[in-house]
Amino acid sequence: MAWLTWILVYTIAWCLIFFMVLPWGVRTPAEAGVETVPGQAESAPVRPRLGLKAAITSALALLATLGWHGLRATWLD
């Protein structure tokens, strides 16, 4: 069952970190000097770069999971 715990901790860490990383580098059309498309929200990001943010999140979630494992190992010993 240990592998299931690892997966659950990684998934929870990934979701939490992803929502923390989402606002990084977001620029609205007004800030970027780009014209908006009719019907587009004024707060919509010009380039959301979700792939980069997912990669950063995956690396940070892995570090968080490994840190959790290290802390758990020291607490249980």
Secondary structure as GFF3:
##gff-version 3
##sequence-region A 1 77
A	DSSP	alpha_helix	2	21	.	.	.	ID=ss1
A	DSSP	alpha_helix	29	32	.	.	.	ID=ss2
A	DSSP	alpha_helix	50	76	.	.	.	ID=ss3
###
